[in-house]
Amino acid sequence: MPKAYRMKEDRVVQGEVWARTGAIVYPIRGWDYGLASDDTRHSGVEHKSVTFKADGDYPSFTVPARMLEPLSD
């Protein structure tokens, strides 16, 4: 799993921008309580749970996987 991702486009939820294009986000290290799975199932588009914190700690949010560009080490 990549250690970090760059957002390829803005993540907008109900008209609110949660993450801007170019923002660096990190995989969540703990449980996401099924949120990415739920969003994937309901939308038909794979989602991942990410955070702005480099240590992978909460809070987190879900993002369609197509919006994430994996960054190399």
C-alpha positions as CSV (number, residue, x, y, z in Angstrom):
1,M,0.0,0.0,0.0
2,P,1.3,3.5,-0.8
3,K,2.5,5.6,2.1
4,A,0.8,8.7,0.6
5,Y,-1.4,9.8,-2.2
6,R,-1.9,13.1,-4.1
7,M,-5.4,14.2,-4.8
8,K,-6.0,14.3,-8.6
9,E,-9.1,16.4,-8.2
10,D,-11.1,18.2,-5.5
11,R,-13.2,15.9,-3.2
12,V,-16.5,17.6,-2.8
13,V,-19.3,16.3,-0.6
14,Q,-22.7,18.0,-0.5
15,G,-21.2,21.2,-2.0
16,E,-18.3,21.3,0.6
17,V,-14.7,20.8,-0.5
18,W,-13.0,18.3,1.8
19,A,-9.7,18.0,-0.1
20,R,-8.2,20.1,-2.9
21,T,-6.5,19.0,-6.0
22,G,-2.8,18.4,-5.2
23,A,-3.4,17.8,-1.4
24,I,-1.4,15.0,0.1
25,V,-3.4,12.4,2.0
26,Y,-2.4,9.2,3.8
27,P,-4.1,5.8,4.3
28,I,-6.0,5.6,7.5
29,R,-4.1,3.2,9.9
30,G,-7.2,2.3,12.0
31,W,-10.7,1.1,11.4
32,D,-12.9,3.1,9.1
33,Y,-15.9,1.3,10.4
34,G,-16.9,0.1,7.0
35,L,-17.3,3.6,5.5
36,A,-15.2,3.0,2.4
37,S,-16.9,-0.3,1.8
38,D,-20.3,1.3,2.2
39,D,-19.5,4.1,-0.2
40,T,-18.1,1.6,-2.7
41,R,-21.2,-0.6,-2.5
42,H,-23.7,2.4,-2.7
43,S,-21.9,4.2,-5.5
44,G,-20.4,1.3,-7.5
45,V,-17.1,3.1,-7.4
46,E,-14.1,1.9,-5.3
47,H,-13.5,4.2,-2.3
48,K,-10.5,4.4,0.1
49,S,-10.4,5.9,3.6
50,V,-7.7,8.6,4.0
51,T,-6.5,11.3,6.4
52,F,-4.5,14.5,6.2
53,K,-2.3,13.2,9.1
54,A,1.0,11.6,8.0
55,D,0.7,9.1,10.9
56,G,-2.6,7.8,9.5
57,D,-4.6,8.9,12.6
58,Y,-8.2,10.2,12.6
59,P,-10.2,12.1,11.4
60,S,-10.6,10.4,8.1
61,F,-12.8,10.6,5.1
62,T,-13.5,8.5,2.0
63,V,-12.3,9.2,-1.5
64,P,-13.0,7.5,-4.8
65,A,-9.8,5.6,-5.6
66,R,-9.7,7.1,-9.1
67,M,-9.0,10.5,-7.4
68,L,-5.8,9.2,-5.7
69,E,-2.4,9.3,-7.3
70,P,0.0,6.9,-5.3
71,L,3.3,8.6,-4.4
72,S,6.5,6.7,-4.5
73,D,8.7,6.4,-1.4
